[in-house]
Amino acid sequence: MEHQRARTWGRRLGITWLAFVAGISATMPALSIDARRSEAQLIAFRGEAHAPPGAAALCDTYAWACMRSGKQMLIGEDTLSVVRAINSRANRSIRPVTDVQQYRVAERWSLPTARGGDCEDYALYKKQALIKAGIPAEQLLIATVLDRKRQSHAVLVLRTGAQDLVLDNMTNRILSWEKTGYTFLRLQDPRQPSRWVSVLAGGMFPDS
């Protein structure tokens, strides 16, 4: 998400999120060290969650963003080269513009316009482009996170079969989710991407 908006929205929601995740963390089950190591490269789900603000009409607007193909692809180096190219192209060509500047609303999840877009718009653009490139939609999941500054943000998660990689409009580097330093809050459910699941892992939950 573009920095100006992130600072404003983050200050408004930061305290609420901190209180929320602090309460949840006290009730989270402990995992063994071996279990944490074996699962570290995959994002674990904790249960159903509401759609993020601005995403309530996402499936009606873009059916492909919530579709499930029923296929599974192991992502090799050739496919990762395509992923890197699409990620870099989007980050380079889309201008950061907030929803307030563009639509005069706090949140609207949509594809970028000629003016540009914000973080979830980048994620949608990348998801659409990668679906067209042949990657199954259920391996391309939008996640809401808190970034390293605890500001609200959205990214695209690529499930390779071995690990969950993050495509982020803030960097051209594609990192495994646990190496981003982000706190992952919600994720599209890979079993049914029209639904969302809670995560609460990484960042503020380093041992989750």
C-alpha positions in Angstrom: 0.0 0.0 0.0 1.3 3.4 -0.8 3.1 5.0 2.1 0.9 8.1 2.7 -2.2 6.0 3.1 -0.5 3.3 5.1 0.7 5.9 7.7 -2.8 7.3 8.1 -4.7 4.0 8.2 -2.1 2.3 10.3 -2.3 5.0 13.0 -6.0 4.6 13.0 -6.1 0.8 13.2 -2.8 0.0 14.8 -4.0 0.1 18.4 -7.1 -2.0 17.6 -5.1 -4.6 15.8 -2.5 -4.8 18.7 -5.2 -5.3 21.2 -6.9 -7.9 19.0 -3.8 -10.0 18.3 -2.6 -9.8 21.9 -5.9 -11.3 23.1 -5.7 -14.0 20.5 -2.1 -14.9 21.1 -2.8 -15.7 24.7 -5.1 -18.6 23.6 -3.1 -20.0 20.7 -1.9 -23.6 21.1 1.8 -24.2 21.5 3.6 -26.1 18.7 6.7 -28.2 19.2 10.0 -27.0 17.8 10.0 -29.7 15.2 6.5 -28.9 14.1 7.4 -25.2 13.8 10.4 -26.0 11.7 8.6 -28.3 9.4 5.7 -25.9 8.9 7.7 -22.7 8.8 7.6 -22.3 5.0 3.8 -22.8 4.8 1.2 -20.4 6.2 -1.0 -22.2 8.7 -4.7 -21.3 9.1 -6.5 -20.8 12.3 -10.2 -20.6 11.3 -12.7 -18.7 9.2 -12.4 -14.9 9.0 -14.5 -12.0 7.6 -13.4 -10.5 4.3 -11.2 -7.4 4.7 -12.8 -3.9 4.4 -13.3 -3.1 0.8 -13.3 -6.7 -0.4 -16.9 -7.6 0.3 -17.8 -7.2 -3.4 -14.6 -8.7 -4.7 -16.0 -12.0 -6.0 -19.0 -10.3 -7.6 -16.7 -7.8 -9.4 -13.9 -10.2 -10.4 -15.0 -13.8 -10.5 -11.5 -15.0 -11.4 -10.2 -13.5 -8.1 -12.3 -16.0 -6.1 -12.3 -19.0 -8.5 -10.9 -22.5 -7.8 -9.7 -24.5 -10.8 -9.2 -27.8 -9.0 -5.7 -28.1 -10.4 -2.4 -28.1 -8.6 1.0 -27.1 -10.0 4.5 -27.6 -8.7 6.2 -24.3 -9.3 9.6 -24.8 -10.8 12.4 -22.3 -11.7 11.0 -21.6 -15.2 7.6 -20.6 -13.7 9.3 -18.6 -11.0 11.1 -16.6 -13.8 7.7 -15.6 -15.2 6.5 -14.7 -11.6 9.5 -12.5 -11.1 9.0 -10.7 -14.4 5.3 -10.1 -13.7 6.0 -8.9 -10.2 8.7 -6.5 -11.3 6.6 -5.2 -14.3 3.6 -4.5 -12.0 5.8 -2.7 -9.4 7.4 -0.6 -12.1 4.4 0.3 -14.2 1.6 0.9 -11.6 1.7 4.3 -9.9 0.9 4.3 -6.1 -2.5 6.0 -5.6 -4.7 5.8 -2.6 -8.4 4.8 -2.7 -9.2 8.2 -1.1 -7.3 10.0 -3.9 -8.9 7.9 -6.6 -12.4 7.0 -5.4 -12.9 9.2 -2.4 -13.5 6.1 -0.2 -11.3 4.6 2.4 -11.2 1.1 0.8 -12.0 -0.3 -2.6 -10.4 -3.4 -3.9 -10.1 -3.2 -7.7 -7.7 -3.5 -10.5 -5.4 -0.5 -11.1 -6.7 2.2 -13.3 -4.7 4.5 -15.6 -4.0 6.6 -12.6 -2.6 3.7 -10.6 -3.7 1.8 -7.5 -2.8 0.8 -4.0 -1.4 -2.4 -2.4 -4.4 -4.7 -2.9 -4.8 -3.4 -6.5 -1.2 -4.4 -7.2 -2.0 -7.8 -5.7 -5.1 -8.2 -7.9 -3.2 -7.2 -11.0 -0.5 -9.8 -10.3 -3.0 -12.5 -9.5 -4.9 -11.9 -12.8 -1.6 -11.9 -14.8 -0.4 -15.1 -13.2 -3.7 -16.9 -13.7 -3.4 -15.9 -17.4 0.2 -17.3 -17.3 -1.3 -20.7 -16.3 -0.9 -20.8 -12.5 -4.0 -22.2 -10.7 -6.0 -19.5 -9.0 -6.0 -21.3 -5.6 -2.2 -21.1 -5.5 -2.5 -17.3 -5.8 -3.9 -15.9 -2.6 -4.3 -12.3 -1.4 -3.2 -11.8 2.2 -3.7 -8.8 4.6 -0.7 -8.1 6.8 0.9 -5.6 9.1 4.3 -4.6 7.6 7.5 -4.1 9.5 6.2 -0.7 10.8 2.9 -2.3 11.9 1.1 -0.5 9.1 -1.8 -2.2 7.2 -0.8 -3.7 3.9 -1.8 -6.4 1.4 0.3 -8.8 -0.7 -0.1 -11.7 -3.0 1.0 -15.2 -1.8 2.2 -17.8 -4.3 1.9 -21.4 -3.1 4.6 -23.3 -4.9 3.9 -26.7 -3.3 6.9 -26.4 -1.1 6.7 -22.9 0.3 4.6 -19.8 0.4 6.2 -16.9 -1.5 5.2 -13.2 -1.2 4.8 -10.8 -4.1 4.9 -7.3 -2.7 4.5 -3.9 -4.3 7.0 -2.5 -1.9 9.9 -4.6 -3.3 10.8 -6.6 -6.3 12.3 -9.3 -4.1 10.1 -12.4 -3.8 10.6 -13.8 -0.3 9.3 -16.7 1.7 6.4 -15.4 3.8 8.3 -15.9 7.2 11.3 -13.9 5.9 9.2 -10.7 5.2 9.0 -9.7 8.8 5.3 -9.1 8.2 2.5 -10.1 10.6 0.0 -12.1 8.5 -3.6 -11.5 9.5 -5.9 -13.0 6.9 -5.6 -15.0 3.7 -7.9 -16.1 1.0 -8.8 -19.8 1.7 -7.0 -22.0 -0.9 -9.8 -24.5 -0.5 -12.4 -21.9 -1.6 -10.8 -18.5 -2.4 -14.2 -16.7 -2.0 -13.7 -17.2 1.7 -11.1 -15.9 4.1 -9.1 -17.6 6.9 -7.3 -16.1 9.9 -3.6 -16.6 10.2 -2.0 -14.5 13.0 1.5 -15.6 12.3 4.9 -14.1 11.6 6.1 -10.6 12.7 4.4 -10.1 16.0 4.1 -13.9 16.4 7.7 -15.1 15.6 7.1 -18.5 17.3 3.7 -19.2 15.8 
